[in-house]
Amino acid sequence: MSRPALQRLSPAPRFALLFAALAATAIAMPVIEPIQHHVVLPFTLSLATVSAAVIQWCGGGASAVADVLSLTSGCGAVRIANGCNAIEVSGLLAAAMLAYPAPLRSRLLGVVAGIGMLQSVNLVRIISLLYLSCWSQTWFAFFHEYVWDAAIAFDALLIFLGWQHWQKRPRREAA
């Protein structure tokens, strides 16, 4: 009995093929109507609510109405749209971790922790952009379109590399 073709590949090509398939799935899924309506939209709305709560917890004044986060002083507001919710990059991070040759438990823990870290950085991104919107629309646009997009992608890469390095650490023997 022969092994499935994917299992006969060496680790690098297997990772590349699995990652490509999982990444394509992760990118396509959020645009499917039921997923968009029942997962992406509620998640995006919760980002606005959590961002407002973090600002209030830190002593600022903010409110969230649907996907719009605004300062109660009235000086700025941002709409959290698709692409600003870090779902795509979270999907790519999950695809990389799930395709990596590691124990399933480690991959699943990595996905949960990695997406949590990435979404924490995204909260900082959203809040900083809200305050930038008060200060300068030029700087807001620059940070929104260039700096934070690159930073979120780079953070996902760093999270994956850190997790991947952790996979290679020596295991302690049970006493």
C-alpha positions as a printed Julia matrix, in Angstrom:
175×3 Matrix{Float64}:
   0.0    0.0    0.0
   1.55   3.32  -1.01
   1.54   6.5    1.03
  -0.43   9.51  -0.24
   1.56  11.72  -2.61
   1.79  14.63  -0.17
   3.37  12.44   2.51
   6.03  11.22   0.07
   7.34  14.76  -0.44
  10.23  16.09   1.58
   9.32  18.61   4.3
  10.02  21.84   2.36
   7.88  21.08  -0.72
   5.17  19.61   1.52
   5.15  22.81   3.61
   5.01  24.96   0.45
   2.07  23.03  -1.01
   0.14  22.88   2.25
   0.8   26.55   2.94
  -0.35  27.56  -0.56
  -3.58  25.59  -0.23
  -4.31  26.8    3.31
  -3.38  30.41   2.46
  -5.67  30.41  -0.58
  -8.46  29.07   1.6
  -7.77  31.63   4.34
  -7.85  34.5    1.84
 -11.0   33.25   0.08
 -13.1   32.35   3.12
 -13.75  35.89   4.46
 -15.37  36.95   1.18
 -17.9   34.1    1.21
 -21.23  35.71   2.13
 -22.23  33.55   5.15
 -18.72  33.82   6.61
 -18.63  37.56   5.89
 -22.0   38.04   7.58
 -21.66  35.68  10.55
 -17.92  35.86  11.34
 -16.1   38.79   9.72
 -18.68  41.51  10.37
 -19.28  40.6   14.05
 -15.51  40.34  14.58
 -14.96  43.77  13.01
 -17.72  45.29  15.15
 -16.12  43.77  18.25
 -12.79  45.37  17.33
 -14.43  48.79  17.46
 -16.06  48.01  20.81
 -12.86  46.6   22.34
 -10.83  49.56  21.03
 -13.25  52.0   22.68
 -13.08  50.0   25.93
  -9.25  50.05  25.89
  -9.22  53.82  25.34
 -11.7   54.3   28.21
  -9.69  51.95  30.45
  -6.61  54.1   29.77
  -8.49  57.26  30.74
  -9.57  58.52  27.32
 -12.99  59.03  25.92
 -14.13  56.94  22.99
 -17.24  55.28  21.68
 -18.04  52.67  19.07
 -21.12  52.7   16.89
 -21.14  49.71  14.55
 -17.71  49.7   12.89
 -16.94  53.37  13.61
 -14.65  54.23  16.51
 -14.66  57.86  17.57
 -13.25  60.04  20.3
 -15.89  61.63  22.5
 -14.11  64.96  22.1
 -15.29  64.87  18.48
 -11.85  65.42  16.98
 -11.5   62.1   15.22
 -13.14  58.93  14.03
 -12.1   55.86  12.06
 -14.13  53.2   10.33
 -12.76  49.7   10.74
 -13.2   48.13   7.32
 -12.22  44.79   5.85
  -8.46  44.82   5.57
  -8.22  46.83   8.79
  -9.34  43.92  10.94
  -6.17  41.85  10.28
  -8.24  38.82   9.33
  -6.3   38.17   6.13
  -2.89  38.3    7.79
  -4.23  36.2   10.69
  -5.31  33.63   8.11
  -1.87  33.63   6.53
  -0.23  33.2    9.93
  -2.56  30.31  10.72
  -1.86  28.74   7.31
   1.91  28.89   7.91
   1.63  27.37  11.37
  -0.8   24.64  10.32
   1.39  23.68   7.34
   4.56  23.5    9.43
   5.73  19.98  10.4
   5.07  20.12  14.14
   2.78  18.21  16.49
  -0.89  19.12  15.99
  -1.27  20.4   19.55
   1.69  22.73  19.1
   0.32  24.01  15.79
  -3.12  24.7   17.28
  -1.65  26.45  20.33
   0.57  28.47  18.01
  -2.39  29.55  15.91
  -4.41  30.67  18.94
  -1.52  32.48  20.63
  -0.17  33.92  17.38
  -3.51  35.33  16.27
  -4.03  36.73  19.77
  -0.7   38.53  19.62
  -1.37  39.78  16.09
  -4.82  41.08  17.02
  -3.32  42.84  20.07
  -0.95  44.68  17.76
  -3.9   45.45  15.5
  -5.74  47.06  18.44
  -2.73  49.33  18.96
  -2.84  50.08  15.23
  -6.53  51.03  15.29
  -6.19  53.21  18.37
  -3.07  54.97  17.09
  -4.8   55.67  13.78
  -7.77  57.14  15.63
  -5.5   59.59  17.42
  -3.58  60.32  14.21
  -6.87  61.2   12.53
  -7.18  64.09  15.01
  -3.69  65.35  14.42
  -3.08  65.14  10.66
  -4.94  63.51   7.79
  -1.68  63.34   5.82
   0.1   61.4    8.56
  -3.02  59.3    9.14
  -3.05  58.28   5.46
   0.7   57.54   5.46
   0.55  55.39   8.59
  -2.68  53.7    7.53
  -1.58  52.78   4.02
   2.13  52.12   4.5
   3.55  51.95   8.01
   0.92  49.88   9.78
   0.25  47.56   6.84
   3.93  46.68   6.69
   4.19  46.47  10.49
   1.28  44.03  10.8
   2.7   41.8    8.07
   6.16  41.96   9.65
   4.7   41.15  13.07
   3.02  38.06  11.61
   6.36  36.98  10.16
   8.12  37.54  13.49
   5.43  35.62  15.35
   5.75  32.71  12.93
   9.57  32.7   13.09
   9.51  32.86  16.89
   7.01  30.02  17.07
   8.99  28.01  14.51
  12.19  28.53  16.53
  10.35  27.35  19.64
   9.48  24.14  17.78
  13.18  23.37  17.4
  14.1   23.82  21.06
  15.33  20.69  22.85
  12.61  18.83  24.73
  13.15  17.98  28.38
  13.09  14.31  29.22
  10.48  13.22  31.77
  12.05  12.32  35.11
